[in-house]
Amino acid sequence: DLDTRGYYVLTWQPAGAYTLQADKPTEFGLLTEGTLVADGEYNNPVGGAVGWHTPSPGNVTTVQVANVLRTGVALLPISKSNPLPNNCDKTAARKAGALKVSPA
């Protein structure tokens, strides 16, 4: 998926990681019983704004924990010190609640 720059940003659901009690098909393939997984809500990339994402309420997926590259990523709100780039639709990004992945 070229829009994602090779990774997805998810907001983890409160239940945390758990072990599947039965096989579960996902958009990425079949996760088998006994696999350690977590549920997360997708954040959509903002076109023309590298590192910026908007929440996607209700768009939840299940991922194998072994495929998680990093947790605890800070998502920074729009501010004077963290402005949206000029080459994106700033109005739409603000309305959708855009947040930027912290570089640290």
C-alpha positions as CSV (number, residue, x, y, z in Angstrom):
1,D,0.0,0.0,0.0
2,L,1.9,3.0,-1.3
3,D,-0.2,5.5,0.8
4,T,1.1,4.1,4.0
5,R,4.9,4.5,3.2
6,G,5.4,0.9,4.2
7,Y,3.8,0.9,7.7
8,Y,0.5,1.4,9.4
9,V,-0.2,3.6,12.4
10,L,-2.7,2.0,14.8
11,T,-4.2,3.2,18.1
12,W,-4.3,0.1,20.3
13,Q,-7.6,-0.9,21.9
14,P,-7.8,-0.9,25.7
15,A,-7.9,-4.7,26.1
16,G,-4.2,-5.0,25.1
17,A,-2.6,-8.2,23.8
18,Y,-4.3,-11.5,24.0
19,T,-4.0,-15.1,22.7
20,L,-6.5,-16.1,19.9
21,Q,-8.8,-18.9,21.0
22,A,-9.7,-19.8,17.4
23,D,-8.4,-19.1,13.9
24,K,-9.3,-15.6,12.7
25,P,-9.2,-14.3,9.1
26,T,-7.9,-10.8,8.6
27,E,-7.2,-8.5,5.6
28,F,-3.6,-9.7,5.8
29,G,-4.3,-13.4,6.0
30,L,-5.3,-16.1,8.5
31,L,-4.2,-15.7,12.1
32,T,-4.2,-19.1,13.8
33,E,-5.4,-20.2,17.2
34,G,-2.8,-19.6,19.9
35,T,-1.3,-16.5,18.2
36,L,-0.5,-13.5,20.4
37,V,-2.5,-10.6,18.9
38,A,-3.8,-7.1,19.6
39,D,-6.6,-5.1,18.2
40,G,-5.9,-1.6,16.9
41,E,-7.8,1.2,15.1
42,Y,-6.3,2.4,11.9
43,N,-5.0,6.0,11.5
44,N,-5.2,7.2,7.9
45,P,-2.2,9.0,6.3
46,V,-2.8,12.6,5.3
47,G,-2.1,13.1,1.6
48,G,0.8,15.5,1.0
49,A,1.8,15.5,4.7
50,V,4.5,12.9,5.5
51,G,4.1,11.5,9.0
52,W,0.6,13.0,9.6
53,H,-2.4,10.7,10.2
54,T,-6.1,11.1,11.0
55,P,-8.1,8.8,13.3
56,S,-10.4,6.3,11.6
57,P,-13.1,5.6,14.2
58,G,-14.5,2.1,14.0
59,N,-11.9,0.9,11.5
60,V,-10.3,-1.8,13.8
61,T,-8.1,-4.7,12.8
62,T,-6.3,-7.5,14.6
63,V,-2.6,-7.9,14.2
64,Q,0.0,-10.4,15.3
65,V,2.1,-8.9,18.0
66,A,5.2,-10.3,16.4
67,N,4.6,-7.8,13.5
68,V,4.5,-4.7,15.7
69,L,7.6,-2.6,15.1
70,R,7.2,0.0,17.7
71,T,4.7,0.8,20.5
72,G,4.3,4.0,22.5
73,V,4.6,6.2,19.5
74,A,3.7,9.8,20.4
75,L,1.1,11.4,18.1
76,L,1.5,15.2,18.2
77,P,-1.4,17.6,17.6
78,I,-1.3,20.6,15.2
79,S,0.4,23.6,16.9
80,K,2.6,26.6,16.1
81,S,5.6,24.5,16.7
82,N,4.1,21.5,14.8
83,P,2.3,23.0,11.8
84,L,0.8,21.1,8.9
85,P,2.8,21.3,5.7
86,N,1.5,23.7,3.0
87,N,1.1,20.9,0.3
88,C,-1.8,19.2,2.1
89,D,-5.5,20.0,2.5
90,K,-5.1,21.8,5.8
91,T,-8.8,22.4,6.3
92,A,-9.7,18.7,5.8
93,A,-6.7,17.6,8.0
94,R,-7.7,19.9,10.8
95,K,-11.4,18.8,10.6
96,A,-10.3,15.1,10.7
97,G,-8.1,15.7,13.8
98,A,-4.7,15.2,12.1
99,L,-1.8,14.2,14.4
100,K,1.9,13.8,13.5
101,V,4.1,10.8,14.4
102,S,6.8,12.1,16.7
103,P,10.3,11.6,15.3
104,A,11.6,10.6,18.7
